[in-house]
Amino acid sequence: MGAWTDDEFYRALHEGVARNGARYYPAFPYPNFTKITRDDVLAIRAYLSTLNAFPVTPRHQRNCAFH
């Protein structure tokens, strides 16, 4: 997310569309976020940018139905 633009972050959260145009739904329930204003989305982004990054578990080691 650190390399995303504000527009890309807004589009992902508000429309459920990834940077490459792929859809996040159903793994990411973006319809629940369509009423959030752009200012609020950018406030969420600003907050997330204050958090420390953490290691990501490789996809093949996750137990998730949406691989």
Biopython code that builds the backbone (N, CA, C, O; Angstrom):
import numpy as np
from Bio.PDB.StructureBuilder import StructureBuilder

atoms = [
    (1, "MET", "N", (0.816, -1.193, 0.000)),
    (1, "MET", "CA", (0.000, 0.000, 0.000)),
    (1, "MET", "C", (0.859, 1.255, 0.000)),
    (1, "MET", "O", (0.402, 2.321, -0.412)),
    (2, "GLY", "N", (2.070, 1.138, 0.448)),
    (2, "GLY", "CA", (2.914, 2.318, 0.537)),
    (2, "GLY", "C", (3.193, 2.972, -0.802)),
    (2, "GLY", "O", (3.440, 4.176, -0.870)),
    (3, "ALA", "N", (3.156, 2.183, -1.868)),
    (3, "ALA", "CA", (3.429, 2.731, -3.195)),
    (3, "ALA", "C", (2.164, 3.180, -3.924)),
    (3, "ALA", "O", (2.242, 3.729, -5.023)),
    (4, "TRP", "N", (1.004, 2.950, -3.316)),
    (4, "TRP", "CA", (-0.252, 3.329, -3.957)),
    (4, "TRP", "C", (-0.457, 4.835, -3.896)),
    (4, "TRP", "O", (-0.006, 5.493, -2.958)),
    (5, "THR", "N", (-1.126, 5.369, -4.884)),
    (5, "THR", "CA", (-1.532, 6.770, -4.854)),
    (5, "THR", "C", (-2.825, 6.882, -4.053)),
    (5, "THR", "O", (-3.474, 5.877, -3.763)),
    (6, "ASP", "N", (-3.191, 8.100, -3.699)),
    (6, "ASP", "CA", (-4.469, 8.312, -3.011)),
    (6, "ASP", "C", (-5.626, 7.789, -3.854)),
    (6, "ASP", "O", (-6.553, 7.171, -3.331)),
    (7, "ASP", "N", (-5.569, 8.039, -5.158)),
    (7, "ASP", "CA", (-6.646, 7.578, -6.047)),
    (7, "ASP", "C", (-6.747, 6.061, -6.075)),
    (7, "ASP", "O", (-7.850, 5.516, -6.072)),
    (8, "GLU", "N", (-5.599, 5.367, -6.101)),
    (8, "GLU", "CA", (-5.605, 3.905, -6.109)),
    (8, "GLU", "C", (-6.163, 3.352, -4.796)),
    (8, "GLU", "O", (-6.919, 2.381, -4.802)),
    (9, "PHE", "N", (-5.796, 3.962, -3.689)),
    (9, "PHE", "CA", (-6.307, 3.512, -2.396)),
    (9, "PHE", "C", (-7.816, 3.738, -2.313)),
    (9, "PHE", "O", (-8.556, 2.862, -1.866)),
    (10, "TYR", "N", (-8.258, 4.894, -2.736)),
    (10, "TYR", "CA", (-9.690, 5.210, -2.731)),
    (10, "TYR", "C", (-10.459, 4.221, -3.605)),
    (10, "TYR", "O", (-11.499, 3.704, -3.199)),
    (11, "ARG", "N", (-9.943, 3.964, -4.798)),
    (11, "ARG", "CA", (-10.609, 3.040, -5.719)),
    (11, "ARG", "C", (-10.687, 1.636, -5.126)),
    (11, "ARG", "O", (-11.711, 0.965, -5.257)),
    (12, "ALA", "N", (-9.619, 1.187, -4.477)),
    (12, "ALA", "CA", (-9.615, -0.138, -3.854)),
    (12, "ALA", "C", (-10.653, -0.220, -2.743)),
    (12, "ALA", "O", (-11.417, -1.182, -2.670)),
    (13, "LEU", "N", (-10.679, 0.790, -1.880)),
    (13, "LEU", "CA", (-11.599, 0.748, -0.747)),
    (13, "LEU", "C", (-13.032, 1.019, -1.158)),
    (13, "LEU", "O", (-13.953, 0.377, -0.652)),
    (14, "HIS", "N", (-13.232, 1.953, -2.059)),
    (14, "HIS", "CA", (-14.580, 2.406, -2.415)),
    (14, "HIS", "C", (-15.219, 1.575, -3.527)),
    (14, "HIS", "O", (-16.435, 1.382, -3.538)),
    (15, "GLU", "N", (-14.400, 1.083, -4.464)),
    (15, "GLU", "CA", (-14.934, 0.358, -5.615)),
    (15, "GLU", "C", (-14.503, -1.105, -5.669)),
    (15, "GLU", "O", (-15.026, -1.871, -6.478)),
    (16, "GLY", "N", (-13.558, -1.501, -4.822)),
    (16, "GLY", "CA", (-13.097, -2.891, -4.802)),
    (16, "GLY", "C", (-12.259, -3.273, -5.999)),
    (16, "GLY", "O", (-12.279, -4.425, -6.432)),
    (17, "VAL", "N", (-11.508, -2.302, -6.547)),
    (17, "VAL", "CA", (-10.695, -2.547, -7.735)),
    (17, "VAL", "C", (-9.217, -2.369, -7.389)),
    (17, "VAL", "O", (-8.821, -1.349, -6.827)),
    (18, "ALA", "N", (-8.408, -3.372, -7.731)),
    (18, "ALA", "CA", (-6.971, -3.340, -7.463)),
    (18, "ALA", "C", (-6.251, -2.412, -8.430)),
    (18, "ALA", "O", (-6.826, -1.945, -9.413)),
    (19, "ARG", "N", (-5.005, -2.160, -8.138)),
    (19, "ARG", "CA", (-4.186, -1.306, -9.008)),
    (19, "ARG", "C", (-4.136, -1.844, -10.437)),
    (19, "ARG", "O", (-4.092, -1.069, -11.392)),
    (20, "ASN", "N", (-4.143, -3.167, -10.584)),
    (20, "ASN", "CA", (-4.050, -3.777, -11.914)),
    (20, "ASN", "C", (-5.418, -3.974, -12.574)),
    (20, "ASN", "O", (-5.507, -4.545, -13.661)),
    (21, "GLY", "N", (-6.489, -3.497, -11.913)),
    (21, "GLY", "CA", (-7.831, -3.606, -12.477)),
    (21, "GLY", "C", (-8.615, -4.827, -12.028)),
    (21, "GLY", "O", (-9.800, -4.949, -12.337)),
    (22, "ALA", "N", (-7.959, -5.747, -11.293)),
    (22, "ALA", "CA", (-8.650, -6.943, -10.798)),
    (22, "ALA", "C", (-9.637, -6.554, -9.700)),
    (22, "ALA", "O", (-9.471, -5.532, -9.034)),
    (23, "ARG", "N", (-10.652, -7.373, -9.525)),
    (23, "ARG", "CA", (-11.668, -7.141, -8.494)),
    (23, "ARG", "C", (-11.258, -7.822, -7.197)),
    (23, "ARG", "O", (-10.753, -8.945, -7.219)),
    (24, "TYR", "N", (-11.471, -7.155, -6.064)),
    (24, "TYR", "CA", (-11.195, -7.733, -4.749)),
    (24, "TYR", "C", (-12.371, -8.554, -4.219)),
    (24, "TYR", "O", (-12.173, -9.441, -3.388)),
    (25, "TYR", "N", (-13.566, -8.280, -4.674)),
    (25, "TYR", "CA", (-14.765, -8.964, -4.184)),
    (25, "TYR", "C", (-14.749, -10.421, -4.620)),
    (25, "TYR", "O", (-14.395, -10.667, -5.773)),
    (26, "PRO", "N", (-15.096, -11.394, -3.813)),
    (26, "PRO", "CA", (-15.744, -11.325, -2.517)),
    (26, "PRO", "C", (-14.798, -11.308, -1.328)),
    (26, "PRO", "O", (-15.241, -11.108, -0.197)),
    (27, "ALA", "N", (-13.491, -11.515, -1.557)),
    (27, "ALA", "CA", (-12.568, -11.562, -0.426)),
    (27, "ALA", "C", (-12.555, -10.248, 0.351)),
    (27, "ALA", "O", (-12.375, -10.247, 1.568)),
    (28, "PHE", "N", (-12.743, -9.152, -0.338)),
    (28, "PHE", "CA", (-12.819, -7.840, 0.308)),
    (28, "PHE", "C", (-14.219, -7.283, 0.076)),
    (28, "PHE", "O", (-14.595, -7.024, -1.067)),
    (29, "PRO", "N", (-14.990, -7.094, 1.134)),
    (29, "PRO", "CA", (-16.392, -6.676, 0.984)),
    (29, "PRO", "C", (-16.542, -5.174, 0.732)),
    (29, "PRO", "O", (-17.121, -4.462, 1.552)),
    (30, "TYR", "N", (-16.022, -4.693, -0.401)),
    (30, "TYR", "CA", (-16.046, -3.255, -0.664)),
    (30, "TYR", "C", (-17.445, -2.642, -0.648)),
    (30, "TYR", "O", (-17.557, -1.454, -0.346)),
    (31, "PRO", "N", (-18.531, -3.382, -0.956)),
    (31, "PRO", "CA", (-19.844, -2.729, -0.900)),
    (31, "PRO", "C", (-20.144, -2.117, 0.477)),
    (31, "PRO", "O", (-20.941, -1.185, 0.587)),
    (32, "ASN", "N", (-19.503, -2.648, 1.518)),
    (32, "ASN", "CA", (-19.698, -2.092, 2.857)),
    (32, "ASN", "C", (-19.029, -0.738, 3.035)),
    (32, "ASN", "O", (-19.286, -0.052, 4.024)),
    (33, "PHE", "N", (-18.177, -0.343, 2.101)),
    (33, "PHE", "CA", (-17.414, 0.897, 2.231)),
    (33, "PHE", "C", (-17.795, 1.961, 1.201)),
    (33, "PHE", "O", (-17.151, 3.008, 1.142)),
    (34, "THR", "N", (-18.813, 1.722, 0.400)),
    (34, "THR", "CA", (-19.142, 2.655, -0.684)),
    (34, "THR", "C", (-19.686, 3.994, -0.209)),
    (34, "THR", "O", (-19.667, 4.960, -0.973)),
    (35, "LYS", "N", (-20.164, 4.083, 1.012)),
    (35, "LYS", "CA", (-20.711, 5.341, 1.526)),
    (35, "LYS", "C", (-19.659, 6.210, 2.229)),
    (35, "LYS", "O", (-19.954, 7.341, 2.616)),
    (36, "ILE", "N", (-18.454, 5.698, 2.393)),
    (36, "ILE", "CA", (-17.398, 6.462, 3.054)),
    (36, "ILE", "C", (-16.946, 7.590, 2.132)),
    (36, "ILE", "O", (-16.719, 7.370, 0.942)),
    (37, "THR", "N", (-16.818, 8.773, 2.669)),
    (37, "THR", "CA", (-16.378, 9.908, 1.855)),
    (37, "THR", "C", (-14.899, 9.765, 1.504)),
    (37, "THR", "O", (-14.155, 9.044, 2.168)),
    (38, "ARG", "N", (-14.499, 10.451, 0.472)),
    (38, "ARG", "CA", (-13.092, 10.437, 0.064)),
    (38, "ARG", "C", (-12.201, 10.947, 1.197)),
    (38, "ARG", "O", (-11.134, 10.387, 1.447)),
    (39, "ASP", "N", (-12.634, 12.002, 1.881)),
    (39, "ASP", "CA", (-11.845, 12.529, 3.003)),
    (39, "ASP", "C", (-11.650, 11.472, 4.085)),
    (39, "ASP", "O", (-10.561, 11.352, 4.647)),
    (40, "ASP", "N", (-12.702, 10.705, 4.380)),
    (40, "ASP", "CA", (-12.584, 9.655, 5.393)),
    (40, "ASP", "C", (-11.674, 8.523, 4.921)),
    (40, "ASP", "O", (-10.897, 7.983, 5.710)),
    (41, "VAL", "N", (-11.765, 8.163, 3.648)),
    (41, "VAL", "CA", (-10.873, 7.136, 3.094)),
    (41, "VAL", "C", (-9.426, 7.579, 3.223)),
    (41, "VAL", "O", (-8.565, 6.787, 3.609)),
    (42, "LEU", "N", (-9.153, 8.831, 2.906)),
    (42, "LEU", "CA", (-7.774, 9.331, 2.993)),
    (42, "LEU", "C", (-7.327, 9.455, 4.447)),
    (42, "LEU", "O", (-6.134, 9.342, 4.732)),
    (43, "ALA", "N", (-8.255, 9.684, 5.368)),
    (43, "ALA", "CA", (-7.909, 9.693, 6.794)),
    (43, "ALA", "C", (-7.526, 8.284, 7.251)),
    (43, "ALA", "O", (-6.594, 8.116, 8.038)),
    (44, "ILE", "N", (-8.242, 7.277, 6.761)),
    (44, "ILE", "CA", (-7.891, 5.883, 7.063)),
    (44, "ILE", "C", (-6.509, 5.570, 6.522)),
    (44, "ILE", "O", (-5.693, 4.945, 7.199)),
    (45, "ARG", "N", (-6.252, 6.006, 5.299)),
    (45, "ARG", "CA", (-4.934, 5.786, 4.692)),
    (45, "ARG", "C", (-3.838, 6.459, 5.511)),
    (45, "ARG", "O", (-2.780, 5.874, 5.741)),
    (46, "ALA", "N", (-4.093, 7.682, 5.948)),
    (46, "ALA", "CA", (-3.107, 8.408, 6.750)),
    (46, "ALA", "C", (-2.814, 7.661, 8.051)),
    (46, "ALA", "O", (-1.661, 7.553, 8.469)),
    (47, "TYR", "N", (-3.865, 7.149, 8.682)),
    (47, "TYR", "CA", (-3.667, 6.375, 9.908)),
    (47, "TYR", "C", (-2.850, 5.112, 9.626)),
    (47, "TYR", "O", (-1.894, 4.816, 10.343)),
    (48, "LEU", "N", (-3.224, 4.378, 8.592)),
    (48, "LEU", "CA", (-2.509, 3.136, 8.273)),
    (48, "LEU", "C", (-1.034, 3.396, 7.987)),
    (48, "LEU", "O", (-0.184, 2.556, 8.283)),
    (49, "SER", "N", (-0.733, 4.546, 7.420)),
    (49, "SER", "CA", (0.665, 4.857, 7.093)),
    (49, "SER", "C", (1.499, 5.102, 8.349)),
    (49, "SER", "O", (2.728, 5.120, 8.269)),
    (50, "THR", "N", (0.857, 5.294, 9.518)),
    (50, "THR", "CA", (1.608, 5.483, 10.763)),
    (50, "THR", "C", (1.983, 4.157, 11.411)),
    (50, "THR", "O", (2.803, 4.126, 12.329)),
    (51, "LEU", "N", (1.390, 3.058, 10.942)),
    (51, "LEU", "CA", (1.645, 1.746, 11.534)),
    (51, "LEU", "C", (2.900, 1.113, 10.955)),
    (51, "LEU", "O", (3.244, 1.345, 9.797)),
    (52, "ASN", "N", (3.575, 0.320, 11.761)),
    (52, "ASN", "CA", (4.756, -0.396, 11.295)),
    (52, "ASN", "C", (4.333, -1.567, 10.414)),
    (52, "ASN", "O", (3.314, -2.212, 10.661)),
    (53, "ALA", "N", (5.125, -1.828, 9.393)),
    (53, "ALA", "CA", (4.883, -2.981, 8.525)),
    (53, "ALA", "C", (5.167, -4.257, 9.309)),
    (53, "ALA", "O", (5.923, -4.239, 10.280)),
    (54, "PHE", "N", (4.557, -5.368, 8.884)),
    (54, "PHE", "CA", (4.822, -6.651, 9.515)),
    (54, "PHE", "C", (5.037, -7.686, 8.432)),
    (54, "PHE", "O", (4.571, -7.512, 7.305)),
    (55, "PRO", "N", (5.744, -8.771, 8.760)),
    (55, "PRO", "CA", (6.025, -9.800, 7.752)),
    (55, "PRO", "C", (4.732, -10.415, 7.213)),
    (55, "PRO", "O", (3.747, -10.565, 7.937)),
    (56, "VAL", "N", (4.759, -10.758, 5.953)),
    (56, "VAL", "CA", (3.608, -11.372, 5.297)),
    (56, "VAL", "C", (3.869, -12.860, 5.136)),
    (56, "VAL", "O", (4.942, -13.264, 4.687)),
    (57, "THR", "N", (2.887, -13.673, 5.504)),
    (57, "THR", "CA", (2.997, -15.115, 5.320)),
    (57, "THR", "C", (2.827, -15.431, 3.840)),
    (57, "THR", "O", (1.863, -14.971, 3.228)),
    (58, "PRO", "N", (3.731, -16.202, 3.247)),
    (58, "PRO", "CA", (3.572, -16.558, 1.835)),
    (58, "PRO", "C", (2.202, -17.161, 1.566)),
    (58, "PRO", "O", (1.678, -17.912, 2.389)),
    (59, "ARG", "N", (1.632, -16.840, 0.434)),
    (59, "ARG", "CA", (0.271, -17.251, 0.081)),
    (59, "ARG", "C", (0.069, -18.761, 0.204)),
    (59, "ARG", "O", (-0.980, -19.205, 0.669)),
    (60, "HIS", "N", (1.047, -19.543, -0.199)),
    (60, "HIS", "CA", (0.879, -21.002, -0.174)),
    (60, "HIS", "C", (0.831, -21.558, 1.259)),
    (60, "HIS", "O", (0.488, -22.726, 1.444)),
    (61, "GLN", "N", (1.164, -20.757, 2.265)),
    (61, "GLN", "CA", (1.121, -21.204, 3.649)),
    (61, "GLN", "C", (-0.143, -20.746, 4.384)),
    (61, "GLN", "O", (-0.339, -21.100, 5.546)),
    (62, "ARG", "N", (-0.985, -19.977, 3.733)),
    (62, "ARG", "CA", (-2.210, -19.502, 4.359)),
    (62, "ARG", "C", (-3.329, -20.524, 4.222)),
    (62, "ARG", "O", (-3.370, -21.299, 3.267)),
    (63, "ASN", "N", (-4.229, -20.511, 5.189)),
    (63, "ASN", "CA", (-5.398, -21.369, 5.139)),
    (63, "ASN", "C", (-6.598, -20.484, 4.807)),
    (63, "ASN", "O", (-7.326, -20.047, 5.698)),
    (64, "CYS", "N", (-6.795, -20.226, 3.511)),
    (64, "CYS", "CA", (-7.837, -19.291, 3.091)),
    (64, "CYS", "C", (-8.515, -19.846, 1.840)),
    (64, "CYS", "O", (-7.857, -20.393, 0.955)),
    (65, "ALA", "N", (-9.821, -19.701, 1.782)),
    (65, "ALA", "CA", (-10.590, -20.218, 0.637)),
    (65, "ALA", "C", (-10.475, -19.346, -0.605)),
    (65, "ALA", "O", (-10.901, -19.760, -1.683)),
    (66, "PHE", "N", (-9.910, -18.149, -0.479)),
    (66, "PHE", "CA", (-9.902, -17.218, -1.605)),
    (66, "PHE", "C", (-8.535, -17.089, -2.273)),
    (66, "PHE", "O", (-8.165, -15.989, -2.683)),
    (67, "HIS", "N", (-7.786, -18.159, -2.395)),
    (67, "HIS", "CA", (-6.473, -18.113, -3.082)),
    (67, "HIS", "C", (-6.706, -17.912, -4.552)),
    (67, "HIS", "O", (-5.750, -17.843, -5.324)),
]
sb = StructureBuilder()
sb.init_structure("model")
sb.init_model(0)
sb.init_chain("A")
sb.init_seg("    ")
for serial, (resi, resn, name, xyz) in enumerate(atoms, 1):
    if name == "N":
        sb.init_residue(resn, " ", resi, " ")
    sb.init_atom(name, np.array(xyz, "f"), 0.0, 1.0, " ", f" {name:<3s}", serial, name[0])
structure = sb.get_structure()
